[in-house]
Amino acid sequence: QVQLVESGGGLVQPGGSLRLSCAVSGIIFSSYAMDWYRQSPGKSRELVAVITPRSHTNYADSVKGRFTCSRDNAKNTVYLQMTSLKPEDTAVYYCHTAVSSRESYWGQGTQVTVSS
C-alpha cells in the first residue's frame, strides 16, 4: 500500500519560514520524481516544485528563490523548505508522485497559513 504523509504545516507570519515533510512508503522512493502542489480556496491545484530521483529541481515562478525542495532517499522523505512566506502562499500543500502514466498518489495535504 502506497502512502504519502505530509507534515510541518501551520500558521506563520509574513516573511517567516516553514519546512514541510512528506514521508513515503510502499514504493521504491529513490526511483521516482516527487512533486509538491498547493491549492487555495476557489483555485485549482498548482504545481509548486518537482524533484527528480537525482535531486534535480524545478519550481513555479511564484516560488523561485524562496522555496527549496530536497529529498533524503535513505529516509524516503521529500522536503519543501519555504522562506520569505507571503499571504498568497496560504494553501493546502500536497505531495504527489506518479509511478506510471496511469498510477499516481497523493498525500492528505497539510495546511499552510501565512498571516499576521
C-alpha positions in Angstrom: 0.0 0.0 0.0 1.4 3.3 -1.1 1.3 6.1 1.5 2.4 9.8 1.4 2.1 11.6 4.7 2.8 15.3 4.8 3.6 17.2 8.0 5.0 20.6 9.0 2.2 23.0 8.1 1.0 25.7 10.3 0.4 29.4 10.9 3.3 31.7 10.2 3.7 35.4 9.9 4.6 37.0 6.5 8.3 36.8 6.0 8.6 33.6 8.1 9.7 30.1 7.2 8.3 26.6 7.4 9.6 23.2 6.3 7.2 20.7 5.0 8.0 17.0 5.0 6.4 14.1 3.1 7.2 10.6 4.2 6.6 8.0 1.6 6.1 4.2 1.9 5.1 1.4 -0.5 7.2 2.4 -3.5 10.9 2.4 -4.3 11.2 6.0 -3.3 14.6 6.6 -4.9 13.3 5.7 -8.3 10.6 8.3 -8.7 10.3 12.1 -9.0 8.3 13.8 -6.3 6.1 16.9 -6.6 4.7 19.5 -4.3 1.4 21.0 -5.2 -0.8 23.6 -3.4 -4.4 24.6 -3.5 -6.1 27.7 -2.2 -9.8 28.1 -1.7 -11.5 28.7 -5.1 -8.4 28.0 -7.1 -7.2 25.0 -9.0 -4.3 22.9 -7.7 -1.0 24.4 -8.6 2.4 22.7 -9.2 4.9 24.3 -6.9 8.1 22.1 -7.2 9.4 19.0 -8.7 12.4 17.0 -7.7 13.8 14.1 -9.8 15.3 10.9 -8.4 18.7 12.6 -8.7 17.5 15.7 -7.0 17.3 18.0 -9.9 14.6 20.5 -9.1 12.2 22.9 -10.9 9.9 25.5 -9.3 6.9 27.6 -10.2 7.9 31.1 -10.9 5.9 32.3 -8.0 8.2 30.5 -5.5 11.6 30.6 -7.2 14.2 31.9 -4.9 12.1 31.4 -1.8 11.3 27.6 -1.8 13.7 24.8 -1.9 12.8 21.2 -2.5 15.1 18.4 -1.4 14.9 14.6 -0.7 16.5 12.1 1.5 16.4 8.7 -0.2 17.6 6.9 2.9 14.6 8.2 4.8 12.1 8.0 2.0 11.2 11.6 2.6 10.9 14.7 0.5 11.0 18.2 1.9 9.8 21.7 0.9 11.7 24.5 2.7 9.7 27.7 2.4 11.2 31.1 3.3 10.0 34.7 2.9 6.5 33.5 3.0 3.7 35.7 1.7 0.0 35.7 2.4 -0.6 34.4 -1.1 1.3 31.3 -0.2 -1.6 30.3 2.0 -2.9 27.0 0.8 -3.1 23.3 1.5 0.1 21.7 0.3 0.2 18.2 -1.1 3.0 15.9 -2.1 2.5 13.7 -5.1 4.2 11.0 -7.2 3.4 9.3 -10.5 4.8 5.8 -10.7 3.4 5.4 -14.2 1.2 7.2 -16.7 -1.8 5.6 -15.1 -0.9 5.4 -11.4 -0.2 8.3 -9.1 -0.5 9.0 -5.5 -1.3 12.0 -3.3 -0.8 12.8 0.3 -3.7 14.1 2.5 -2.3 17.6 2.5 -1.1 20.0 5.1 -2.4 23.5 5.7 -0.1 26.5 5.5 -1.5 29.8 6.6 0.6 33.0 6.2 -1.0 35.8 8.2 -0.1 38.5 10.7 
